């Protein structure tokens, strides 16, 4: 059983990490080999992050099972941005660019997120991670919408609505809107820009602009960046 199928089974059955290890050990001893992707393989596949993915599957009318997983980009940023950039550099950040890309190939649709921290007079600090995967050989928009696109689109709407990257307090919490900033000390407050690349540009204009009008008021072409800029 591959990594995604193993993780989907564990999540659906609500099996704890310790219980999963026990089950895997007994099955390996009985059959003489491992039947499931190992814990280390699953951690490596899902980027070894402390922020776990949502893993699930859908069943088509012809009984085809489509496993998929995703990480909400808004929550991922809030939980993991401290792994992306050194705390000491936050005060110097002038803009944060979040680039979301998606492409279908090799029987899967994969979505990635790249975060660029712009620093004047210094090299840009970049962080790249995968945030979604759909295991289906056909490139069908309706399948992607049902599995990951609608959820990811709603997350991006929330990020776009605020349009800011604000780090607050001693615990370094991240907010996307000035309205959420309280009396805590501010370590960083700068614009946050969203960009789409790859197949996601097409899906954006054909899916999210209709279903999430509050997310995409306009799609502006930026040839010098090679990206599509999302703005309100």
KOLGU-39689 format. One line per field, with one value per residue: x, z, y of N, C-alpha, C, O in turn; residue in one letter; residue number from 1. Coordinates in pm, whole numbers, always signed. Layout:
n.c1: X, ... $
n.c3: Z, ... $
n.c2: Y, ... $
ca.c1: X, ... $
ca.c3: Z, ... $
ca.c2: Y, ... $
c.c1: X, ... $
c.c3: Z, ... $
c.c2: Y, ... $
o.c1: X, ... $
o.c3: Z, ... $
o.c2: Y, ... $
aa: A, ... $
i: NUM, ... $
This chain:
n.c1: +85, +62, +209, +13, -230, -191, -172, -426, -591, -512, -588, -868, -954, -899, -663, -411, -66, +100, -61, -71, +193, +209, +22, +141, +382, +293, +167, +384, +546, +380, +337, +588, +689, +664, +347, +253, +325, +603, +638, +844, +867, +620, +643, +856, +744, +536, +676, +793, +689, +576, +324, +51, -95, -432, -585, -763, -1022, -1215, -1492, -1573, -1864, -1810, -1676, -1410, -1142, -1017, -747, -643, -461, -411, -269, -381, -309, -317, -325, -96, +108, +77, +143, +399, +579, +798, +986, +1068, +1209, +1469, +1422, +1549, +1557, +1307, +1229, +1336, +1202, +1037, +838, +622, +600, +376, +371, +169, +151, +38, +19, -48, +63, +222, +17, -85, -212, -38, +22, +208, +370, +549, +732, +847, +1059, +1115, +1401, +1554, +1853, +1958, +1984, +1696, +1497, +1384, +1128, +1016, +746, +530, +177, -52, -201, -341, -433, -496, -539, -654, -691, -907, -1113, -1341, -1299, -1072, -1178, -1360, -1193, -948, -933, -1148, -1127, -860, -890, -1067, -904, -702, -854, -901, -642, -588, -782, -690, -423, -180, +131, +183, +359, +329, +381, +552, +540, +542, +318, +128, -61, -296, -426, -468, -675, -679, -466, -348, -275, -26, +332, +473, +658, +695, +545, +413, +332, +156, +167, -9, +50, -13, +90, +170, -57, -247, -311, -493, -698, -763, -880, -1097, -1235, -1206, -1260, -1525, -1649, -1547, -1582, -1523, -1258, -1114, -1117, -1002, -782, -460, -221, +127, +391, +667, +713, +632, +402, +66, -108, -283, -525, -719 $
n.c3: +0, -91, +5, +30, +35, +263, +464, +436, +517, +787, +891, +840, +992, +1236, +1379, +1620, +1633, +1779, +1785, +1512, +1464, +1610, +1478, +1223, +1288, +1376, +1142, +969, +1093, +1066, +785, +687, +555, +494, +461, +430, +365, +537, +854, +846, +569, +516, +661, +526, +270, +316, +369, +617, +811, +1107, +1077, +995, +702, +564, +494, +264, +64, -237, -387, -706, -924, -1074, -897, -872, -667, -539, -390, -191, -65, +132, +245, +423, +298, +440, +716, +719, +670, +901, +1101, +1034, +946, +1091, +1045, +800, +779, +946, +1272, +1335, +1100, +1042, +1097, +888, +658, +366, +191, +131, -87, -202, -383, -568, -726, -968, -1126, -1358, -1393, -1460, -1357, -1142, -974, -860, -615, -531, -300, -285, -83, -74, +91, +83, +109, +155, -10, +51, -10, -132, +82, +43, +44, -26, -70, -89, -113, -179, -323, -570, -651, -943, -1269, -1479, -1603, -1477, -1417, -1252, -1071, -935, -820, -637, -465, -382, -481, -417, -138, -109, -256, -93, +129, +17, -43, +210, +284, +86, +142, +368, +303, +423, +598, +910, +1202, +1537, +1891, +2165, +2119, +1849, +1655, +1355, +1152, +894, +850, +930, +1097, +1275, +1430, +1751, +2072, +2097, +2061, +1746, +1518, +1250, +970, +668, +312, +162, -116, -356, -597, -897, -1077, -1357, -1439, -1266, -1314, -1527, -1410, -1206, -1335, -1449, -1254, -975, -1007, -1073, -865, -635, -611, -442, -394, -637, -792, -1004, -1255, -1318, -1567, -1545, -1715, -1668, -1435, -1492, -1395, -1262, -1107, -810, -689, -493 $
n.c2: -119, +220, +542, +754, +610, +453, +653, +769, +555, +525, +775, +777, +559, +654, +594, +593, +709, +533, +301, +245, +174, -63, -231, -241, -372, -629, -727, -731, -922, -1145, -1178, -1163, -946, -593, -446, -195, +154, +284, +458, +648, +684, +801, +1038, +1158, +1189, +1366, +1594, +1598, +1767, +1944, +2024, +1858, +1696, +1711, +1417, +1224, +1063, +1013, +842, +740, +702, +471, +318, +381, +472, +768, +884, +1163, +1450, +1746, +2058, +2327, +2641, +2888, +2816, +2662, +2849, +3008, +2827, +2739, +2936, +3019, +2828, +2891, +3129, +3306, +3434, +3674, +3816, +3909, +4175, +4314, +4246, +4344, +4276, +3998, +3734, +3498, +3217, +3010, +2704, +2463, +2142, +1878, +1550, +1236, +1079, +1216, +1509, +1781, +2029, +2312, +2537, +2833, +3048, +3370, +3583, +3914, +4109, +4414, +4495, +4251, +3895, +3730, +3534, +3211, +2958, +2638, +2415, +2126, +2137, +2001, +1703, +1496, +1179, +1077, +968, +1109, +1438, +1615, +1886, +1896, +1692, +1781, +2009, +1899, +1768, +1917, +2186, +2369, +2397, +2493, +2728, +2878, +2917, +3078, +3298, +3403, +3475, +3665, +3855, +3987, +4064, +4123, +4058, +3992, +3980, +3903, +3973, +3799, +3529, +3512, +3512, +3480, +3697, +3791, +4023, +4369, +4427, +4223, +4265, +4329, +4476, +4369, +4354, +4440, +4263, +4241, +4387, +4390, +4414, +4139, +3939, +3746, +3492, +3306, +3016, +2798, +2526, +2612, +2875, +2866, +2711, +2881, +3106, +2984, +2845, +2935, +3208, +3215, +3070, +3177, +3468, +3672, +3629, +3655, +3937, +4059, +3932, +3986, +4021, +3972, +4006, +4046, +3916, +3666, +3559, +3533, +3787, +3806, +4019, +4253 $
ca.c1: +0, +150, +212, -114, -333, -165, -209, -572, -647, -485, -670, -1010, -979, -867, -561, -302, +67, +146, -141, -30, +321, +183, -42, +242, +478, +231, +147, +516, +589, +296, +352, +730, +725, +577, +237, +218, +435, +652, +618, +948, +832, +507, +694, +936, +655, +460, +774, +843, +648, +493, +188, +11, -193, -563, -579, -896, -1042, -1352, -1522, -1652, -1973, -1757, -1602, -1270, -1107, -919, -688, -586, -427, -379, -240, -438, -196, -324, -284, +44, +192, +70, +207, +533, +662, +924, +1081, +1101, +1299, +1525, +1349, +1623, +1539, +1168, +1216, +1387, +1120, +956, +723, +620, +532, +336, +349, +101, +156, -21, +39, -86, +158, +255, -99, -121, -211, +38, +20, +320, +370, +680, +721, +965, +1070, +1196, +1485, +1630, +1998, +1998, +1927, +1561, +1486, +1276, +1090, +929, +685, +410, +61, -166, -178, -459, -387, -595, -466, -719, -683, -1045, -1131, -1444, -1238, -985, -1263, -1420, -1091, -859, -937, -1240, -1071, -744, -940, -1121, -788, -637, -943, -878, -512, -600, -867, -607, -317, -65, +209, +203, +408, +297, +403, +670, +524, +554, +198, +112, -193, -297, -505, -443, -788, -652, -350, -390, -175, +101, +441, +476, +794, +696, +416, +443, +235, +166, +113, -34, +72, -44, +172, +139, -197, -334, -358, -613, -801, -801, -971, -1216, -1304, -1212, -1318, -1670, -1697, -1497, -1569, -1461, -1114, -1056, -1190, -932, -660, -376, -103, +252, +491, +802, +723, +593, +301, -61, -115, -415, -540, -857 $
ca.c3: +0, -104, +115, +45, +75, +403, +550, +431, +601, +927, +930, +839, +1103, +1360, +1447, +1674, +1583, +1849, +1738, +1375, +1473, +1659, +1369, +1120, +1336, +1376, +1004, +913, +1149, +1015, +641, +653, +484, +526, +366, +423, +366, +673, +915, +794, +431, +518, +708, +417, +160, +356, +397, +753, +884, +1224, +1036, +917, +595, +567, +399, +243, -68, -287, -468, -822, -950, -1126, -784, -867, -545, -565, -267, -203, +59, +116, +362, +407, +291, +544, +842, +705, +691, +1041, +1186, +993, +888, +1167, +986, +668, +786, +1078, +1344, +1336, +972, +1024, +1101, +762, +545, +310, +121, +124, -207, -191, -519, -568, -857, -978, -1256, -1363, -1466, -1393, -1290, -1021, -973, -745, -592, -448, -252, -261, -8, -91, +184, +18, +203, +80, -2, +86, -94, -95, +150, -21, +104, -119, -13, -156, -27, -218, -422, -605, -727, -1045, -1396, -1572, -1563, -1479, -1326, -1151, -966, -857, -739, -529, -372, -319, -530, -344, -6, -126, -300, +23, +209, -50, -28, +342, +280, -2, +205, +457, +222, +504, +670, +1037, +1308, +1662, +2024, +2199, +2063, +1703, +1585, +1223, +1108, +756, +842, +1035, +1190, +1376, +1510, +1880, +2138, +2107, +1984, +1606, +1471, +1105, +909, +530, +217, +119, -251, -403, -740, -947, -1190, -1409, -1474, -1171, -1373, -1602, -1315, -1131, -1412, -1488, -1139, -856, -1035, -1070, -740, -524, -670, -344, -399, -760, -856, -1131, -1277, -1391, -1624, -1513, -1795, -1613, -1326, -1541, -1301, -1257, -977, -750, -608, -465 $
ca.c2: +0, +335, +638, +825, +514, +418, +766, +783, +448, +556, +889, +741, +466, +726, +514, +674, +674, +413, +187, +215, +103, -199, -305, -264, -471, -761, -770, -760, -1049, -1254, -1198, -1164, -823, -481, -429, -54, +250, +301, +590, +738, +715, +896, +1167, +1216, +1226, +1485, +1700, +1588, +1887, +1928, +2058, +1740, +1719, +1647, +1306, +1166, +1004, +1011, +723, +773, +607, +344, +258, +425, +543, +872, +938, +1297, +1518, +1887, +2139, +2461, +2734, +2990, +2756, +2618, +2967, +3050, +2728, +2697, +3041, +3032, +2735, +2941, +3244, +3331, +3537, +3800, +3884, +3951, +4322, +4370, +4201, +4452, +4216, +3852, +3683, +3358, +3167, +2882, +2642, +2330, +2080, +1737, +1468, +1111, +1022, +1291, +1654, +1827, +2172, +2354, +2675, +2891, +3172, +3454, +3696, +4016, +4182, +4516, +4485, +4115, +3791, +3686, +3406, +3136, +2829, +2566, +2295, +2076, +2157, +1918, +1598, +1417, +1063, +1042, +974, +1201, +1578, +1663, +1998, +1870, +1608, +1867, +2095, +1822, +1718, +2016, +2324, +2455, +2425, +2579, +2858, +2948, +2957, +3191, +3413, +3460, +3542, +3781, +3955, +4067, +4123, +4163, +3958, +4062, +3891, +3971, +3919, +3718, +3395, +3525, +3466, +3542, +3739, +3839, +4146, +4467, +4424, +4120, +4308, +4384, +4559, +4300, +4415, +4398, +4236, +4255, +4422, +4425, +4360, +3999, +3927, +3610, +3469, +3172, +2974, +2665, +2496, +2677, +3000, +2833, +2670, +3000, +3189, +2908, +2787, +3019, +3339, +3198, +3016, +3258, +3600, +3759, +3606, +3707, +4045, +4073, +3855, +4080, +3956, +4040, +3936, +4054, +3819, +3534, +3511, +3603, +3851, +3814, +4137, +4292 $
c.c1: +89, +130, +75, -224, -315, -209, -360, -640, -631, -573, -817, -1045, -948, -766, -449, -168, +118, +72, -100, +103, +300, +121, +59, +341, +419, +210, +279, +569, +510, +324, +499, +776, +626, +471, +201, +344, +475, +625, +720, +919, +719, +555, +775, +847, +581, +551, +823, +803, +568, +348, +136, -91, -329, -563, -718, -902, -1189, -1369, -1615, -1763, -1926, -1669, -1453, -1246, -996, -867, -634, -547, -397, -342, -297, -324, -199, -275, -139, +138, +194, +144, +355, +623, +795, +1029, +1133, +1205, +1346, +1452, +1416, +1605, +1400, +1153, +1258, +1301, +1031, +834, +736, +539, +503, +295, +288, +101, +94, -4, +1, +16, +192, +140, -143, -129, -141, +32, +133, +302, +514, +660, +853, +959, +1167, +1268, +1567, +1780, +2049, +1932, +1791, +1568, +1365, +1253, +990, +876, +565, +292, -60, -125, -309, -414, -496, -531, -525, -717, -822, -1067, -1231, -1392, -1150, -1065, -1317, -1318, -1013, -884, -1028, -1186, -952, -789, -994, -1007, -720, -723, -918, -744, -521, -682, -789, -495, -195, +2, +252, +241, +398, +349, +530, +663, +525, +435, +181, -34, -183, -371, -471, -555, -767, -532, -400, -277, -41, +207, +445, +621, +807, +555, +443, +337, +262, +96, +99, -13, +33, +43, +126, -8, -293, -385, -490, -727, -853, -906, -1100, -1295, -1320, -1278, -1469, -1719, -1653, -1474, -1502, -1309, -1053, -1147, -1132, -816, -572, -251, +21, +365, +630, +823, +696, +486, +169, -76, -260, -422, -686, -878 $
c.c3: +0, +10, +138, +93, +221, +497, +553, +519, +749, +976, +939, +956, +1239, +1445, +1495, +1617, +1648, +1803, +1597, +1374, +1515, +1548, +1260, +1161, +1331, +1234, +938, +963, +1093, +868, +598, +574, +521, +418, +344, +413, +510, +724, +862, +649, +426, +562, +597, +305, +192, +413, +540, +841, +1008, +1194, +944, +808, +632, +458, +387, +105, -108, -374, -582, -843, -1003, -1024, -782, -741, -576, -432, -292, -65, +30, +252, +336, +406, +399, +677, +837, +729, +838, +1133, +1157, +944, +962, +1120, +852, +670, +930, +1144, +1335, +1208, +954, +1017, +970, +641, +496, +233, +124, +1, -186, -330, -511, -709, -856, -1117, -1246, -1448, -1388, -1314, -1165, -1052, -846, -736, -496, -407, -228, -193, -21, +5, +123, +124, +126, +102, +37, -8, -41, -28, +95, +49, +11, -54, -96, -61, -68, -322, -443, -695, -824, -1181, -1494, -1516, -1575, -1373, -1216, -1038, -875, -769, -617, -424, -304, -359, -450, -207, -16, -168, -185, +113, +149, -43, +105, +349, +201, +63, +299, +384, +298, +566, +800, +1143, +1441, +1784, +2041, +2140, +1911, +1631, +1457, +1195, +967, +741, +958, +1138, +1300, +1463, +1639, +1941, +2157, +2024, +1844, +1561, +1321, +1058, +768, +437, +187, -16, -288, -553, -773, -1067, -1237, -1446, -1383, -1222, -1449, -1508, -1236, -1208, -1447, -1372, -1027, -884, -1035, -932, -619, -576, -572, -340, -520, -821, -995, -1137, -1370, -1439, -1593, -1587, -1733, -1500, -1375, -1454, -1327, -1117, -931, -667, -593, -503 $
c.c2: +124, +435, +703, +732, +473, +529, +786, +679, +481, +671, +853, +650, +529, +647, +606, +626, +545, +289, +146, +138, -42, -285, -339, -372, -612, -814, -806, -894, -1167, -1284, -1200, -1044, -715, -464, -282, +31, +277, +442, +690, +778, +817, +1033, +1236, +1267, +1355, +1593, +1700, +1704, +1852, +1964, +1948, +1775, +1662, +1541, +1242, +1101, +1020, +887, +764, +671, +472, +271, +292, +506, +643, +927, +1079, +1349, +1664, +1947, +2278, +2563, +2842, +2935, +2708, +2734, +3007, +2954, +2710, +2809, +3056, +2931, +2787, +3052, +3262, +3448, +3673, +3881, +3943, +4102, +4386, +4334, +4315, +4400, +4066, +3811, +3535, +3310, +3027, +2826, +2503, +2273, +1933, +1662, +1343, +1052, +1095, +1440, +1698, +1978, +2209, +2500, +2719, +3026, +3248, +3572, +3796, +4100, +4285, +4501, +4348, +4016, +3750, +3549, +3332, +3002, +2763, +2440, +2252, +2089, +2073, +1814, +1522, +1303, +1017, +1067, +1075, +1342, +1640, +1769, +1967, +1782, +1692, +1960, +2021, +1781, +1831, +2161, +2416, +2494, +2521, +2720, +2941, +2997, +3080, +3316, +3483, +3533, +3672, +3892, +4045, +4139, +4170, +4042, +4025, +3960, +3965, +3897, +3837, +3578, +3394, +3460, +3546, +3574, +3794, +3972, +4238, +4468, +4321, +4155, +4372, +4467, +4488, +4373, +4355, +4384, +4257, +4290, +4473, +4368, +4213, +3988, +3779, +3602, +3325, +3141, +2837, +2649, +2570, +2810, +2975, +2796, +2788, +3079, +3117, +2851, +2888, +3154, +3331, +3160, +3098, +3400, +3697, +3741, +3676, +3813, +4069, +3975, +3939, +4009, +4039, +3970, +3937, +3955, +3678, +3474, +3583, +3659, +3854, +3940, +4172, +4437 $
o.c1: +182, +47, +27, -302, -414, -274, -416, -736, -725, -627, -885, -1154, -966, -782, -399, -159, +172, +132, -94, +123, +366, +163, +63, +380, +487, +233, +286, +630, +565, +334, +530, +891, +517, +501, +128, +454, +388, +593, +685, +943, +720, +512, +763, +870, +565, +508, +890, +873, +503, +259, +173, -164, -341, -542, -782, -800, -1276, -1271, -1723, -1757, -1992, -1598, -1378, -1322, -893, -935, -586, -595, -363, -378, -264, -249, -93, -193, -68, +238, +300, +200, +431, +735, +894, +1148, +1230, +1280, +1270, +1426, +1349, +1633, +1376, +1072, +1220, +1324, +957, +738, +847, +423, +593, +197, +348, +55, +98, -10, +15, +50, +190, +162, -226, -63, -179, +35, +151, +228, +590, +582, +958, +864, +1286, +1206, +1645, +1828, +2169, +1836, +1771, +1636, +1253, +1345, +890, +951, +505, +304, -161, -31, -378, -361, -577, -474, -454, -739, -851, -1043, -1211, -1434, -1152, -1025, -1319, -1352, -1012, -858, -990, -1198, -943, -733, -971, -1014, -685, -671, -915, -732, -470, -654, -817, -476, -114, -60, +345, +166, +452, +361, +604, +766, +509, +452, +216, -121, -76, -378, -448, -532, -830, -501, -486, -193, +47, +174, +423, +698, +916, +458, +491, +260, +377, -21, +185, -53, +44, +67, +52, -76, -410, -491, -585, -840, -971, -1010, -1202, -1410, -1431, -1344, -1536, -1820, -1714, -1360, -1435, -1238, -954, -1242, -1204, -758, -607, -182, +21, +430, +704, +936, +731, +477, +162, -59, -349, -335, -770, -988 $
o.c3: +81, +98, +251, +182, +295, +598, +658, +589, +827, +1086, +1034, +1013, +1343, +1567, +1419, +1561, +1579, +1784, +1565, +1292, +1463, +1528, +1211, +1079, +1288, +1208, +860, +888, +1073, +829, +484, +530, +573, +298, +251, +448, +597, +647, +835, +610, +344, +507, +577, +252, +106, +494, +581, +936, +1016, +1275, +827, +821, +720, +341, +487, +38, -22, -427, -558, -785, -982, -1057, -700, -710, -633, -368, -401, +38, -82, +357, +235, +503, +445, +745, +937, +800, +893, +1234, +1246, +902, +903, +1150, +797, +574, +1024, +1079, +1329, +1206, +860, +939, +942, +532, +575, +214, +119, -12, -158, -387, -453, -802, -754, -1215, -1141, -1558, -1265, -1215, -1090, -1143, -736, -838, -393, -470, -159, -239, +16, +1, +113, +214, +38, +215, +54, -78, +80, -76, +100, +105, -27, +11, -165, +57, +3, -399, -348, -803, -792, -1205, -1582, -1397, -1672, -1254, -1101, -923, -753, -655, -507, -307, -181, -280, -418, -165, +59, -121, -179, +168, +220, -37, +112, +411, +243, +41, +310, +400, +246, +584, +800, +1171, +1456, +1784, +1946, +2115, +1850, +1555, +1451, +1213, +924, +631, +1069, +1253, +1405, +1559, +1635, +1869, +2226, +1930, +1826, +1565, +1271, +1103, +750, +479, +187, -29, -254, -628, -691, -1150, -1167, -1479, -1418, -1179, -1437, -1524, -1203, -1152, -1473, -1389, -989, -796, -1002, -886, -513, -584, -613, -290, -508, -892, -1090, -1033, -1486, -1361, -1612, -1529, -1745, -1472, -1308, -1440, -1402, -1019, -1003, -585, -671, -488 $
o.c2: +134, +415, +708, +767, +461, +503, +818, +711, +466, +667, +892, +661, +467, +634, +688, +517, +458, +183, +27, +48, -132, -399, -452, -455, -705, -932, -901, -970, -1275, -1400, -1234, -1040, -743, -468, -249, -12, +293, +533, +806, +892, +909, +1135, +1357, +1375, +1442, +1675, +1795, +1737, +1748, +1938, +1944, +1873, +1577, +1573, +1211, +1086, +1038, +834, +818, +562, +371, +177, +239, +599, +606, +1008, +1110, +1300, +1701, +1895, +2340, +2572, +2884, +2998, +2712, +2720, +3038, +2996, +2671, +2781, +3100, +2947, +2734, +3068, +3237, +3549, +3776, +4001, +4019, +4153, +4500, +4386, +4375, +4474, +4012, +3850, +3456, +3358, +2936, +2892, +2434, +2347, +1871, +1703, +1343, +983, +1046, +1490, +1657, +2047, +2144, +2576, +2651, +3109, +3196, +3651, +3769, +4156, +4246, +4494, +4330, +4049, +3738, +3459, +3385, +2942, +2824, +2366, +2334, +2057, +2073, +1834, +1488, +1328, +930, +1173, +1122, +1363, +1709, +1746, +2005, +1796, +1677, +1989, +2075, +1761, +1839, +2251, +2528, +2609, +2618, +2819, +3062, +3108, +3174, +3427, +3605, +3639, +3775, +4010, +4165, +4260, +4247, +3937, +4106, +3867, +4075, +3775, +3810, +3516, +3288, +3365, +3664, +3488, +3838, +4027, +4193, +4505, +4329, +4084, +4461, +4521, +4539, +4445, +4235, +4479, +4286, +4230, +4585, +4281, +4169, +4023, +3697, +3691, +3235, +3228, +2768, +2746, +2590, +2856, +3053, +2843, +2796, +3114, +3182, +2811, +2924, +3209, +3429, +3212, +3090, +3446, +3792, +3828, +3747, +3782, +4096, +3940, +3960, +3943, +4160, +3883, +3839, +3915, +3581, +3352, +3680, +3586, +3898, +3966, +4126, +4489 $
aa: X, X, X, X, X, X, X, X, X, X, X, X, X, X, X, X, X, X, X, X, X, X, X, X, X, X, X, X, X, X, X, X, X, X, X, X, X, X, X, X, X, X, X, X, X, X, X, X, X, X, X, X, X, X, X, X, X, X, X, X, X, X, X, X, X, X, X, X, X, X, X, X, X, X, X, X, X, X, X, X, X, X, X, X, X, X, X, X, X, X, X, X, X, X, X, X, X, X, X, X, X, X, X, X, X, X, X, X, X, X, X, X, X, X, X, X, X, X, X, X, X, X, X, X, X, X, X, X, X, X, X, X, X, X, X, X, X, X, X, X, X, X, X, X, X, X, X, X, X, X, X, X, X, X, X, X, X, X, X, X, X, X, X, X, X, X, X, X, X, X, X, X, X, X, X, X, X, X, X, X, X, X, X, X, X, X, X, X, X, X, X, X, X, X, X, X, X, X, X, X, X, X, X, X, X, X, X, X, X, X, X, X, X, X, X, X, X, X, X, X, X, X, X, X, X, X, X, X, X, X, X, X $
i: 1, 2, 3, 4, 5, 6, 7, 8, 9, 10, 11, 12, 13, 14, 15, 16, 17, 18, 19, 20, 21, 22, 23, 24, 25, 26, 27, 28, 29, 30, 31, 32, 33, 34, 35, 36, 37, 38, 39, 40, 41, 42, 43, 44, 45, 46, 47, 48, 49, 50, 51, 52, 53, 54, 55, 56, 57, 58, 59, 60, 61, 62, 63, 64, 65, 66, 67, 68, 69, 70, 71, 72, 73, 74, 75, 76, 77, 78, 79, 80, 81, 82, 83, 84, 85, 86, 87, 88, 89, 90, 91, 92, 93, 94, 95, 96, 97, 98, 99, 100, 101, 102, 103, 104, 105, 106, 107, 108, 109, 110, 111, 112, 113, 114, 115, 116, 117, 118, 119, 120, 121, 122, 123, 124, 125, 126, 127, 128, 129, 130, 131, 132, 133, 134, 135, 136, 137, 138, 139, 140, 141, 142, 143, 144, 145, 146, 147, 148, 149, 150, 151, 152, 153, 154, 155, 156, 157, 158, 159, 160, 161, 162, 163, 164, 165, 166, 167, 168, 169, 170, 171, 172, 173, 174, 175, 176, 177, 178, 179, 180, 181, 182, 183, 184, 185, 186, 187, 188, 189, 190, 191, 192, 193, 194, 195, 196, 197, 198, 199, 200, 201, 202, 203, 204, 205, 206, 207, 208, 209, 210, 211, 212, 213, 214, 215, 216, 217, 218, 219, 220, 221, 222, 223, 224, 225, 226, 227, 228, 229, 230, 231, 232 $
